Amino acid sequence: MTEQTATVGNWNLPNVLTGVRILLVPVFGFALLHEGGDSILWRCLATAVFAVAMVTDKIDGDIARSRGLVTNFGKIADPIADKAMTGMAFVGFVSSPYAAIALLCLGGFAHQTLSVTVITMSSDLFKRNEVATVAGMAGTCGNGGVLVFSLIIGALVAAIGYTPFFVCLGVLDLIGALILWTLVREPNAARRS
C-alpha cells in the first residue's frame, strides 16, 4: 500500500458518490411504488433515478482506482449501495406474497454475505488480540438485531402490507452505511488521530 492510500480519509469524492447512491435508494423506491407502481410518469422517474445511480457507481469506482482513493469504507459501502438499489428494483416485480418471500430470501442471503464480510474485516482493522472480541460483539449485536427486526417487521407486514417494508429496507441500508462511514477507519488514519 502506498503512503498516499494509507492517509486517504473516508470523506472523498468516490465515497460521497456512493453515499449519494445510497440516498437515492428510498427515492427510487418511492418513485417505483408510488400510485401502486402503475403510473407511467413515476415509473419513468424511477428509471431515471436508477440510471443516475448506476452511472455514479461506474464513476466512483473509476475515480477511486485512478486517484488512489480506495478506502475500507468504500469497499463496504459500494456493494451495499449496489445491492440496495438492485434489491429495490426487484421490488417493482412483486405482484404476489410468494414473489415477495422469494425476494426477501434473496435479500437475506445477500445481507448475510455482506455481514460475514464486515465481520472478517475486523482482522484488517484491529490488533490481533482484539479481533475475537470485536467479532464476538458484532455477532451478538447482529443476532439481537435480527431477532428484534424479525419481530417488528413481521408484525408490520401483517398489519400494513409489503410496500412500506421494502421502502424501509432502503432506509435501513442508508442508516447502516452512515454508521459504517462513521465507525470504519483506515488502520493508519486511526492511529494518527
C-alpha positions in Angstrom: 0.0 0.0 0.0 1.4 3.4 -0.9 1.7 6.3 1.5 -0.9 8.2 -0.4 -3.6 5.5 0.0 -2.7 4.9 3.7 -3.6 8.5 4.5 -6.8 8.7 2.5 -9.8 9.6 4.7 -13.4 8.4 4.2 -14.6 11.8 3.1 -13.6 11.8 -0.5 -15.4 12.1 -3.9 -15.9 8.3 -4.6 -17.3 7.7 -1.1 -19.6 10.8 -1.4 -20.9 9.5 -4.7 -21.5 6.1 -3.0 -23.4 7.9 -0.2 -25.5 9.7 -2.8 -26.3 6.4 -4.4 -27.4 5.0 -1.1 -29.5 8.2 -0.5 -31.2 7.5 -3.9 -32.5 4.1 -2.8 -35.5 5.4 -0.9 -36.2 8.0 -3.6 -36.1 5.2 -6.2 -38.3 3.0 -4.1 -40.9 5.8 -3.6 -41.0 6.6 -7.3 -41.1 2.9 -8.2 -44.0 2.1 -5.9 -45.9 5.4 -6.0 -49.6 5.0 -7.0 -49.2 1.3 -6.8 -46.4 1.2 -9.3 -48.9 1.7 -12.2 -48.1 5.3 -13.1 -46.0 5.7 -16.3 -44.7 9.0 -15.1 -43.5 7.7 -11.8 -42.0 4.6 -13.5 -40.1 6.9 -15.9 -38.8 8.9 -12.9 -37.8 5.7 -11.1 -35.9 4.6 -14.2 -34.1 8.0 -14.4 -33.1 7.7 -10.7 -31.9 4.2 -11.3 -29.8 5.3 -14.3 -28.2 8.1 -12.3 -27.4 5.7 -9.5 -25.7 3.3 -11.9 -23.7 6.0 -13.6 -22.4 7.2 -10.2 -21.4 3.5 -9.5 -19.2 3.5 -12.6 -17.8 6.9 -11.9 -17.0 6.4 -8.2 -15.1 3.2 -8.9 -13.1 4.7 -11.7 -12.1 7.8 -9.6 -11.2 5.7 -6.6 -8.9 3.4 -8.5 -7.3 6.1 -10.7 -6.6 8.6 -7.9 -5.7 6.1 -5.2 -8.8 6.9 -3.1 -9.8 3.3 -2.3 -10.9 3.0 1.4 -12.2 0.3 3.6 -15.5 2.2 3.8 -15.7 2.3 0.0 -15.1 -1.4 -0.2 -18.1 -2.0 2.2 -20.5 0.8 1.2 -20.2 0.3 -2.6 -21.6 -3.2 -2.6 -24.2 -2.2 -0.1 -25.4 0.6 -2.4 -25.4 -1.8 -5.4 -27.4 -4.4 -3.5 -29.8 -1.9 -2.1 -30.5 -0.3 -5.4 -30.9 -3.5 -7.4 -32.9 -5.1 -4.5 -35.3 -2.1 -4.6 -35.6 -2.6 -8.4 -36.7 -6.2 -7.9 -39.5 -5.0 -5.6 -41.1 -3.5 -8.7 -41.7 -7.0 -9.9 -43.6 -8.1 -6.8 -47.2 -8.9 -7.5 -47.7 -11.7 -5.0 -46.7 -12.6 -1.5 -44.8 -15.6 -2.9 -42.6 -13.4 -5.0 -42.1 -11.1 -2.0 -40.9 -14.0 0.1 -38.5 -15.2 -2.6 -37.0 -11.7 -2.9 -36.7 -11.5 0.9 -34.8 -14.8 0.9 -32.5 -13.5 -1.8 -32.0 -10.2 0.1 -31.4 -12.1 3.3 -28.7 -14.2 1.6 -27.1 -11.0 0.2 -27.1 -9.3 3.6 -25.8 -12.4 5.3 -22.9 -12.5 2.8 -22.3 -8.8 3.5 -22.3 -9.3 7.3 -19.8 -12.0 7.1 -17.6 -9.7 5.0 -17.9 -7.0 7.6 -17.1 -9.3 10.5 -14.0 -10.7 8.7 -12.8 -7.1 8.2 -12.1 -6.9 11.9 -8.8 -8.8 11.2 -7.8 -5.9 8.9 -8.9 -3.1 11.2 -8.0 -4.3 14.7 -5.0 -5.7 16.5 -4.6 -9.4 16.7 -5.6 -9.6 20.4 -8.8 -7.6 19.7 -10.2 -9.5 16.8 -12.1 -12.1 18.7 -13.7 -9.5 21.0 -14.8 -7.4 18.0 -16.1 -10.4 16.1 -18.0 -11.7 19.1 -19.6 -8.3 19.9 -20.6 -7.9 16.2 -22.1 -11.4 16.1 -24.0 -10.8 19.4 -25.3 -7.4 18.3 -26.2 -8.8 14.8 -28.2 -11.7 16.2 -30.0 -9.5 18.6 -30.8 -7.1 15.8 -32.1 -9.9 13.6 -34.5 -11.0 16.4 -35.9 -7.5 17.0 -36.1 -6.8 13.3 -37.9 -10.0 12.6 -40.5 -9.5 15.3 -41.2 -5.8 14.5 -41.2 -6.2 10.7 -43.3 -9.4 10.8 -45.9 -7.6 12.8 -45.8 -4.5 10.5 -46.1 -6.6 7.3 -49.1 -8.4 8.7 -50.7 -5.0 9.6 -49.8 -2.7 6.7 -48.5 -4.8 3.8 -45.3 -5.3 1.9 -44.7 -1.9 0.3 -43.6 0.1 3.4 -41.4 -2.8 4.4 -39.5 -2.7 1.1 -39.1 1.1 1.4 -37.9 0.5 5.0 -35.2 -1.8 3.7 -33.7 1.0 1.6 -33.7 3.4 4.6 -32.1 0.7 6.9 -29.3 0.3 4.4 -28.8 4.0 4.4 -28.6 4.1 8.2 -26.2 1.1 8.2 -24.0 2.8 5.6 -23.9 6.1 7.7 -22.9 4.1 10.8 -20.2 2.3 8.8 -19.0 5.6 7.4 -18.7 7.0 10.9 -17.0 4.0 12.5 -14.8 2.4 9.9 -11.4 4.0 9.7 -8.2 3.0 7.9 -5.8 1.5 10.4 -3.1 4.1 9.8 -5.5 7.0 9.9 -7.0 5.8 13.2 -3.5 5.7 14.9 -2.7 9.2 13.7 -5.9 10.8 15.0 
